[in-house]
């Protein structure tokens, strides 16, 4: 059942102006058009909004939204590497942060980020929810991994600044994330509450330097994390005034954007509506509501409208009751208006850039163990990669696509086998009946499933080539033939195919 009408027009418009929903479909639905008419802050694009077969469709959608509300801010998750929305069909042509951090060429990182900014601008999008500037301090981290520039704060800091400069050179607002640092966790906050159990000294020495560098580079926005940092208090950072005030203490005067409040760390604890109110009261300026495709039905209704109205009414009622001070909301709305004006002053009608040639960069950063050239005319690829996170999505197999351009390949996917033992047996059977075996994994160090499959395959086929697509655990490579690819983008896949086929 839809919520009743909001009676106070001024408070209704103020509440709308602070919210950033997702929506279903490739055109704006009626409820979204009405919300834009009421001053909605804007929208966030997810995969279901973008037609992979039509590169002109995102621009047309953006024009529709901006035509309805010229001040609306449109955002997208376009990190490059393993997280892409605008190159989702074929995979990102950029290599990703782990490769760039390993190469440690600041000018190169800025050029790649500028290319990404032009890609985003060409779709009529205003805010790129990138770069990820978390320091991947724990190699078991299931949500950051190769999205990070590295495990050393000085490396991440200088690349964070370069990426911000590059993205914003295209007139697109960059959004460093996930403040105050999601790199020292072993839980994905999309799926459950996560804790970074670090001291204040560790926070300032390791996790905050990249954000400070990004702020000094002029980052227009910053995204909060739903992680608990006990040294800052019990509440998740998104709802924690101490944490958000810390961003201001670092000199940030732009828009603080929440990570999506439909994530389990918020929705599964305090709830999306109260979470939105709590975030705004704590100092956030824009509430990202999230991706309605994650829960396709709520009581038989489209969840995009249901999710949005739940949060809208919670914020409106908090404004009406005084639980959320109007002055705090007006402060946030003013920052958003300033950002919208900056984008309109700096944006242009950029053409979609040609695909970036990222495979050669991966070649300079990846690690090869042993002779990985495939000796036979065909191979079997066993894909044991688990879904890393909601941010990344399912592990699409660009490796097999690239390898098939060079030789016949049979692919065996273990995606439907939830039981680790059954998956390990299936992988071993597949590996034992072919001349050449290529095993795809992400991070066995953080996935018991992948570790068990790797052990089973190597037990029957110690000559298998293992391709590690996730964060490398270089001291714990079990295979005698391996490629540590530092990602699973199209750029990484093309490089791996070249190496395995002997054409690198």
C-alpha positions in Angstrom: 0.0 0.0 0.0 1.4 3.4 -0.9 1.9 6.1 1.7 -0.5 9.0 2.2 0.2 12.4 0.7 2.5 14.7 2.5 0.5 17.7 3.8 3.2 20.4 4.2 4.5 21.4 0.8 7.7 23.1 2.1 8.7 20.2 4.3 7.8 17.8 1.5 10.1 19.6 -1.0 12.9 19.7 1.6 12.6 16.0 2.3 12.6 15.2 -1.4 15.7 17.3 -1.9 17.9 15.1 0.3 17.1 11.7 -1.3 18.8 9.7 -4.0 16.7 6.6 -5.0 17.3 3.9 -7.5 14.5 2.8 -9.8 13.4 0.0 -12.1 13.4 0.2 -15.8 15.2 2.2 -18.6 12.9 5.2 -18.5 11.7 7.2 -15.6 8.6 5.7 -14.0 5.6 7.9 -13.1 6.5 8.0 -9.3 10.0 9.2 -10.2 8.7 11.9 -12.5 6.4 13.2 -9.7 9.3 13.1 -7.2 11.5 15.1 -9.6 8.7 17.7 -9.9 8.8 17.9 -6.1 12.5 18.7 -6.0 14.1 15.2 -5.7 17.8 15.4 -5.3 18.3 13.1 -8.2 18.8 9.4 -8.9 21.4 6.6 -8.9 21.8 4.4 -11.9 22.2 0.6 -11.5 22.5 -2.2 -14.1 18.8 -2.5 -14.7 18.6 1.2 -15.8 21.2 0.8 -18.6 20.9 -1.0 -21.9 24.2 -2.8 -22.6 23.4 -3.0 -26.3 22.7 0.7 -26.8 25.5 3.1 -25.7 23.2 6.1 -26.4 20.4 4.9 -24.1 22.0 6.2 -20.8 22.4 9.7 -22.3 18.8 9.7 -23.4 17.7 8.6 -19.9 19.8 11.4 -18.3 18.3 13.9 -20.7 14.8 12.8 -19.7 15.6 13.2 -16.0 17.4 16.6 -16.4 14.6 17.8 -18.6 12.2 17.1 -15.8 14.4 18.7 -13.1 17.5 20.5 -14.4 19.1 20.6 -10.9 18.8 16.8 -10.4 22.1 15.0 -9.7 22.5 11.7 -11.4 25.1 9.2 -10.0 26.6 5.9 -11.1 29.1 3.4 -9.7 31.8 3.5 -12.4 35.0 2.5 -10.6 36.5 0.7 -13.6 38.1 -2.7 -13.1 35.6 -5.1 -11.6 33.0 -2.5 -10.9 31.4 -1.0 -14.0 27.9 0.0 -15.1 28.6 1.7 -18.4 30.8 -1.1 -19.8 29.0 -4.0 -18.1 28.2 -5.9 -21.3 31.8 -6.5 -22.3 33.6 -5.7 -19.1 35.6 -2.7 -18.1 38.4 -1.8 -20.5 40.3 -0.1 -17.6 42.4 -2.3 -15.4 41.2 -1.3 -12.0 42.8 0.2 -8.9 44.9 -2.7 -7.8 46.8 -2.7 -11.1 47.2 1.1 -11.0 48.5 1.0 -7.5 50.9 -1.8 -8.3 52.3 0.2 -11.3 52.4 3.3 -9.0 52.4 5.8 -11.9 50.5 8.9 -10.7 50.2 10.4 -14.2 48.8 7.1 -15.5 46.2 6.9 -12.8 45.1 10.5 -13.5 44.8 9.7 -17.2 42.8 6.5 -16.6 40.5 8.5 -14.2 40.1 11.3 -16.7 39.0 8.7 -19.3 36.5 7.3 -16.8 35.2 10.8 -16.1 34.7 11.4 -19.9 32.8 8.0 -20.1 30.5 9.1 -17.2 30.1 12.6 -18.6 29.2 11.2 -22.1 26.2 9.5 -20.4 24.9 12.8 -19.0 25.8 11.6 -15.4 26.9 14.1 -12.8 28.5 12.1 -10.0 30.8 9.1 -10.3 30.8 7.0 -7.1 34.5 6.6 -7.3 37.4 6.2 -6.6 37.5 3.6 -3.9 40.3 4.9 -1.6 40.1 2.3 1.2 43.5 0.9 2.3 43.1 -2.9 1.9 44.9 -3.6 5.1 43.4 -7.1 5.5 44.0 -9.4 2.5 40.8 -11.4 3.5 38.6 -8.3 2.9 35.6 -9.6 0.9 34.3 -6.3 -0.4 37.2 -4.1 -1.2 40.1 -6.2 -2.4 41.2 -5.3 -6.0 39.0 -2.2 -5.8 41.8 -0.7 -3.6 45.0 0.9 -4.8 46.9 -1.1 -2.3 47.7 -2.0 1.3 50.0 1.0 2.1 48.4 4.3 3.0 51.0 6.5 1.2 50.4 4.6 -2.1 46.6 4.8 -1.8 46.7 8.4 -0.8 48.7 9.6 -3.9 46.5 7.6 -6.3 43.3 8.8 -4.5 44.3 12.4 -5.2 45.2 11.6 -8.8 41.9 9.8 -9.4 39.9 12.7 -8.0 41.8 15.1 -10.3 41.2 12.9 -13.3 37.5 12.3 -12.8 36.8 15.9 -12.1 38.8 17.1 -15.1 35.8 15.9 -17.1 33.3 18.1 -15.1 32.0 15.1 -13.2 32.1 15.1 -9.3 34.3 12.4 -7.8 33.1 10.5 -4.7 36.0 8.9 -2.7 34.7 6.1 -0.6 34.1 4.5 2.0 34.8 7.0 4.8 36.4 6.5 7.3 37.9 3.3 5.6 36.4 -0.1 4.8 39.8 -1.8 4.2 40.3 -3.5 7.5 37.1 -5.5 7.7 36.4 -9.2 7.0 32.6 -8.6 6.5 30.8 -7.2 3.5 28.5 -4.4 4.9 26.1 -5.0 2.0 25.3 -8.4 3.6 25.8 -7.8 7.4 27.1 -5.3 9.9 30.9 -4.9 9.6 33.4 -3.7 12.1 36.8 -2.1 11.7 38.4 -2.8 15.0 41.2 -0.3 14.8 42.6 2.2 17.3 42.3 5.9 16.7 46.0 5.9 16.0 45.6 3.3 13.3 42.7 5.1 11.9 44.7 8.3 11.5 47.9 6.6 10.4 46.5 4.1 7.9 42.9 4.7 6.8 42.4 8.5 6.8 45.4 9.7 4.8 43.8 8.7 1.4 40.7 10.7 2.3 42.8 13.6 3.4 44.6 13.5 0.1 41.4 13.2 -1.9 39.9 16.2 0.0 43.0 18.3 -0.7 42.7 17.4 -4.4 39.3 19.0 -4.3 36.8 16.1 -4.1 33.3 17.4 -4.4 31.6 14.6 -2.6 32.5 11.8 -0.1 30.7 8.5 0.6 30.3 7.2 4.1 30.7 3.6 5.1 28.2 1.5 7.1 31.0 0.1 9.3 31.4 0.3 13.0 34.6 1.8 14.2 34.5 1.2 18.0 37.1 3.8 18.6 34.6 6.4 17.2 31.5 5.0 19.0 29.0 2.2 18.6 26.9 3.5 15.7 27.9 2.7 12.1 29.9 5.5 10.6 27.0 6.6 8.4 24.9 7.2 11.5 27.7 8.4 13.7 28.1 12.2 14.3 31.6 11.7 15.5 32.6 9.9 12.3 31.0 12.4 10.0 32.4 15.4 11.9 35.8 13.8 11.4 35.4 14.3 7.6 34.7 18.0 8.3 37.7 18.2 10.6 39.9 17.0 7.7 38.7 20.0 5.7 35.9 18.5 3.7 33.2 21.1 2.9 31.4 19.2 0.1 28.5 16.8 0.0 28.6 13.8 2.3 26.7 11.0 0.6 25.6 7.8 2.4 26.3 4.4 1.1 23.0 2.8 0.2 20.6 2.5 3.2 19.0 -0.6 1.8 22.3 -2.5 2.6 21.9 -5.1 5.4 24.1 -3.1 7.8 21.4 -0.4 7.9 18.2 -1.9 6.6 18.7 -5.1 8.6 19.4 -3.3 11.9 17.7 0.1 12.3 15.8 0.1 9.0 16.1 2.2 5.9 13.8 5.0 7.0 15.2 5.5 10.5 18.7 5.0 9.0 18.1 7.8 6.5 16.9 10.1 9.3 19.8 9.1 11.5 22.3 9.7 8.8 21.0 13.2 8.0 20.9 14.1 11.7 24.5 12.9 12.1 25.7 15.2 9.3 25.1 13.4 6.0 23.8 15.6 3.1 22.4 13.1 0.6 20.8 9.7 1.3 21.5 7.0 -1.3 18.5 4.7 -1.0 19.9 1.9 -3.0 19.1 -0.7 -5.7 15.5 -1.9 -5.9 16.5 -4.9 -7.9 18.0 -6.5 -4.8 14.5 -7.2 -3.5 12.2 -7.4 -6.6 8.9 -7.7 -4.7 7.5 -6.2 -1.5 3.9 -7.2 -1.0 3.5 -7.7 -4.8 4.4 -4.0 -5.5 7.3 -2.5 -7.3 10.0 -1.9 -4.7 11.4 1.2 -6.3 8.4 3.3 -5.3 7.9 1.4 -2.0 11.5 1.7 -0.9 11.6 5.4 -1.8 8.3 6.3 -0.1 9.4 4.5 3.1 12.4 6.7 3.3 10.7 9.8 2.1 8.0 9.6 4.8 10.4 8.8 7.5 12.4 12.0 6.7 9.3 14.1 6.3 7.9 13.0 9.7 11.3 13.6 11.3 11.3 17.2 9.9 7.7 17.7 11.0 8.3 16.4 14.5 11.6 18.2 15.0 13.6 14.9 15.3 15.5 16.1 12.3 16.1 19.8 12.6 15.0 21.8 9.6 18.2 23.9 9.8 20.3 20.7 9.4 18.3 19.7 6.4 18.5 23.1 4.8 22.3 23.1 5.3 22.4 19.8 3.4 20.1 21.0 0.7 22.3 24.1 0.2 25.4 21.9 -0.3 23.5 19.9 -2.9 22.4 23.0 -4.7 26.0 24.2 -4.8 27.2 20.8 -6.3 24.4 20.9 -8.9 25.5 24.4 -9.9 29.1 23.3 -10.2 28.2 20.4 -12.4 26.1 22.6 -14.7 29.0 25.1 -15.0 31.6 22.5 -15.6 29.8 19.7 -17.5 29.9 19.4 -21.3 28.4 17.3 -24.1 31.3 14.9 -24.2 31.3 12.1 -26.7 31.7 8.6 -25.4 35.4 7.8 -25.5 36.8 4.9 -27.4 37.5 1.8 -25.2 40.6 2.1 -23.1 43.4 -0.3 -23.9 44.0 -1.7 -20.5 45.5 -5.1 -21.1 49.0 -3.9 -21.6 48.8 -2.2 -18.2 47.7 -5.5 -16.6 50.7 -7.2 -18.2 53.0 -4.8 -16.4 51.4 -5.5 -13.0 50.3 -9.1 -13.0 52.4 -12.0 -11.6 53.0 -15.2 -13.5 54.1 -18.4 -11.7 55.6 -21.1 -13.9 55.0 -21.8 -17.5 51.3 -21.1 -18.0 51.1 -21.6 -21.7 48.4 -24.1 -22.6 50.0 -26.9 -24.6 46.9 -28.5 -26.1 44.5 -27.1 -28.7 41.7 -26.8 -26.2 41.1 -26.3 -22.5 38.5 -26.7 -19.8 37.8 -23.6 -17.7 36.5 -24.3 -14.2 35.0 -21.2 -12.7 34.9 -21.5 -9.0 34.6 -17.8 -8.2 32.0 -16.8 -5.6 30.0 -13.7 -5.7 32.3 -11.1 -4.1 29.7 -8.5 -3.1 26.6 -6.7 -4.1 28.8 -3.8 -5.3 30.6 -6.0 -7.8 27.7 -8.4 -8.6 28.1 -11.9 -10.0 31.6 -12.8 -11.3 31.0 -12.5 -15.0 33.4 -14.7 -17.0 35.3 -12.4 -19.3 38.2 -14.8 -19.1 36.5 -17.5 -21.0 35.2 -15.0 -23.5 38.7 -13.8 -24.2 40.3 -17.3 -24.3 37.6 -18.5 -26.7 38.9 -16.0 -29.2 42.1 -18.0 -29.3 41.1 -21.7 -28.8 38.2 -24.0 -28.1 37.2 -23.8 -24.5 34.7 -25.8 -22.4 33.4 -23.9 -19.4 32.3 -25.5 -16.2 30.6 -23.2 -13.7 30.1 -24.1 -10.1 27.8 -21.2 -9.4 24.8 -23.3 -8.7 26.5 -25.6 -6.3 26.1 -24.2 -2.8 27.6 -27.2 -1.0 31.4 -26.9 -0.9 32.0 -30.6 -1.0 29.7 -31.1 -4.0 31.4 -28.3 -5.8 34.9 -29.7 -5.1 33.9 -33.1 -6.4 32.3 -31.6 -9.6 35.5 -29.5 -10.2 37.7 -32.5 -9.7 35.7 -34.6 -12.1 35.8 -31.9 -14.7 39.5 -31.4 -14.3 40.3 -35.1 -14.6 38.8 -35.5 -18.0 40.6 -32.8 -20.0 44.1 -32.2 -21.3 44.4 -28.6 -20.0 42.7 -27.2 -16.9 42.3 -23.5 -16.1 40.8 -22.8 -12.6 39.3 -19.4 -12.0 39.2 -18.2 -8.3 39.0 -14.8 -6.6 40.4 -15.0 -3.1 40.8 -18.5 -1.6 42.2 -16.8 1.5 38.7 -15.3 2.2 36.5 -18.0 0.7 36.4 -21.5 2.1 34.4 -22.5 -1.0 37.1 -21.4 -3.4 39.9 -22.9 -1.2 38.2 -26.3 -1.1 37.7 -26.3 -4.9 41.3 -25.3 -5.5 42.5 -28.1 -3.2 40.4 -30.7 -5.0 41.4 -29.6 -8.5 45.1 -29.5 -7.6 44.9 -32.9 -6.0 43.9 -34.5 -9.3 45.5 -32.0 -11.6 48.6 -30.4 -10.1 49.4 -29.1 -13.6 46.2 -26.9 -13.6 46.7 -23.2 -14.3 45.1 -21.2 -11.5 44.0 -17.7 -12.3 43.6 -15.6 -9.2 41.3 -12.7 -10.0 41.0 -11.2 -6.6 43.4 -9.6 -4.1 46.7 -11.6 -4.3 47.9 -13.7 -1.4 51.3 -14.1 -3.1 52.9 -16.0 -0.2 50.1 -18.6 -0.3 49.9 -19.6 -4.0 49.3 -23.3 -4.0 49.6 -23.9 -7.8 52.8 -24.5 -9.7 51.2 -22.7 -12.7 49.3 -19.5 -11.9 48.5 -16.0 -12.9 47.8 -13.3 -10.3 45.7 -11.1 -12.5 44.7 -8.4 -10.0 41.2 -8.2 -11.3 38.5 -9.7 -13.5 37.8 -6.8 -15.9 38.0 -7.2 -19.7 41.5 -5.7 -19.6 42.6 -8.4 -17.1 40.8 -11.2 -19.1 42.5 -10.2 -22.4 45.9 -10.2 -20.8 45.3 -13.6 -19.2 44.1 -15.0 -22.6 47.3 -13.8 -24.2 49.5 -15.3 -21.6 47.7 -18.7 -21.6 47.7 -18.9 -25.4 51.4 -18.0 -25.7 50.8 -14.8 -27.5 51.7 -12.3 -24.8 
